[in-house]
């Protein structure tokens, strides 16, 4: 019978979401420190950008000094699930901090165990490989003590392990997008067309257009569903270079705003486009708030005795192996902080939801699933 826990039980409030405002009240908000960090402005950098790493390195140092005054960070450990995104974030953090470090990139695959060690990045197709990874770091000379900062990615690493349980996270997001688009379009909503457009545009070859931003993808699907354009026309415009990114599409829609079939759509477009022009990286607020509700509704929602296959399909679970190694780091006096690219709107309850008893994502309990590796970790 799987146990229940929450990210809070491992990290406390040492959690940083996309908006770069640490949840822990002992740390300052991004808008209070961006100038001190030497950043060019208050626009929040994205995970792949060097300014993001510079910001996170500053927060790590501040957090270490709060918990262990006078203790300097000398090394970094990074746990994630994506070679490109997490690998680049890890390298940027090493550069920003001037630290040595090691990273683990995991994704469960139904094939023989395979690991790779290159440039201090350890990739594996089993989450249980976190045990030999820990031994490998010590063999590489890691101290893994109070001078060590550990970053653990939340999405599809600590929660909804990639290759095992990540589909439940994706389904929560798609359900949220579909619900918002359906409400906005009313009787004109075509579920089959929406799903075809979403599946097509939610691919890496369109990242230059969507910036790998689900807000932009949701907006695009909304516009296609409104009948202003078709998926085929959009693809042709992108291929011809007439639409370089989603902002170009927004400007095009704005120029023919009267063609939008309802006032609801016009108001929604105005709100989203206005936020984009103001520099907000999370402009589709109503979608993200629905995503929060859909995500937390899938956490700890099933009885203890349901079959594992159903749980992995329908419930977003904590990753046992990541929880075990996280506790091991804490026992060695490492600083352990969680990181997520989800915006606040998708991770924190609105005031109305909070009144109804909803908790922040990292404080929401769910079942812990996986194979315990606690006994395999070095003593």
Secondary structure, DSSP 8 states (H G I E B T S, - for coil): ---EE-THHHHTT-EE-TT---SSTTS--HHHHTTTTT-SSSS---TTSHHHHHHHHHHHHHHHHHHSTT----EEEEEES-HHHHHHHHHHHHHHHT-EEEEEEE---SSS--EEEETTEEEES-GGGHHHHHHHHHHTT---STTEEEEEETBTTTBS-TTTTHHHHHHHHHHHHHHHHHHHHGGG--HHHHHHHHHHHSSGGGHHHHTT-HHHHHHHHHHHHHTSS-HHHHHHHHHTTS--SHHHHHHHHHHTGGGSSSHHHHHHHHHHHHHHHTT-S---HHHHHHHHHHHHHTSS-S-TTS-HHHHHHHS--EEHHHHHHHHHHHHTT-EEEEE--S-GGGTS--HHHHHTT---GGG--EEEES---GGGS--
